[in-house]
């Protein structure tokens, strides 16, 4: 199995001969509120007529509740250390630049 993902460079450390890159998965995340999740789930489950009757009441009830933010996605973080020559060969990317990484499980004895 193989998966290629984009990662944004969040930090570079250059110690002379070795460069260390800290990467965070390049996905847009925005917190979801419990209110929003309840409204969306009920909207999917109800038929149009019931939705038309229930949603205004539900909206009024939920407005009185505190908003609790739920994180929608945990990002993968990777730290890579490489020789400075390899870092220069890939174009010396800096903080904010985006790299792609290919994660492939390799079974011993096969290529």
C-alpha positions in Angstrom: 0.0 0.0 0.0 1.2 3.5 -0.8 0.1 6.9 0.2 1.5 10.3 -0.9 0.8 13.3 1.3 1.7 17.0 1.2 3.6 18.4 4.2 4.4 22.0 5.1 7.8 22.8 6.5 7.3 24.4 10.0 10.9 24.6 11.1 14.4 24.1 9.7 17.5 23.6 11.7 20.8 23.8 9.9 23.8 22.5 11.9 26.3 22.8 9.1 26.5 19.3 7.6 23.0 18.1 8.6 19.6 19.9 8.0 16.6 18.9 10.1 13.1 19.7 8.8 10.0 19.6 10.9 6.9 19.0 8.8 3.2 19.1 9.4 0.6 17.6 7.1 -0.7 20.2 4.8 -4.5 20.0 5.3 -6.9 22.7 6.1 -8.6 22.0 9.4 -11.2 24.1 11.1 -12.8 23.2 14.4 -16.4 22.1 14.2 -18.9 23.0 16.9 -21.1 20.4 18.5 -24.1 22.6 17.5 -23.0 22.4 13.9 -22.5 18.6 14.0 -25.9 18.1 15.6 -27.7 20.3 13.0 -25.9 18.5 10.1 -26.6 15.0 11.4 -30.2 15.7 12.0 -30.6 17.4 8.7 -29.4 14.3 7.0 -31.7 11.9 8.9 -34.9 13.9 8.7 -37.2 14.1 5.7 -37.9 17.5 4.2 -41.2 18.1 5.9 -40.0 17.1 9.4 -36.8 19.0 8.9 -38.8 22.2 8.1 -40.8 21.8 11.3 -38.0 20.7 13.7 -34.9 22.7 12.6 -36.1 26.2 13.8 -36.9 24.7 17.2 -33.6 22.9 17.4 -31.8 26.0 16.3 -33.4 28.1 19.0 -32.6 25.4 21.7 -28.9 25.1 20.5 -28.4 28.9 20.5 -28.8 28.9 24.3 -26.1 26.2 24.7 -22.4 27.1 25.0 -20.3 26.4 21.8 -17.9 23.6 22.2 -15.3 23.3 19.5 -14.4 19.8 18.3 -11.1 19.2 16.5 -12.0 17.6 13.2 -8.7 16.1 12.2 -5.4 15.3 13.8 -2.5 16.2 11.6 0.5 14.0 11.1 3.9 15.5 12.0 7.2 14.3 10.7 10.8 15.3 11.5 13.5 14.5 9.0 17.3 14.9 9.3 19.3 14.7 6.1 22.8 15.6 4.8 23.0 19.2 3.7 24.0 18.1 0.2 20.6 16.2 -0.2 18.8 19.2 1.2 20.4 21.4 -1.4 19.6 18.8 -4.2 15.9 19.2 -3.4 16.1 23.0 -3.8 16.8 24.1 -0.2 13.1 24.4 0.8 12.3 26.8 3.7 9.6 27.3 6.3 6.2 27.5 4.6 7.3 25.5 1.5 5.4 22.3 0.8 7.0 18.8 0.2 5.3 15.6 -0.8 6.3 12.4 1.0 5.5 8.9 -0.3 4.8 6.4 2.5 5.1 2.8 1.2 5.4 -0.3 3.2 8.2 -2.4 1.9 8.1 -6.2 2.4 11.6 -7.7 2.8 12.8 -9.6 -0.2 10.4 -7.8 -2.7 10.9 -4.7 -4.8 
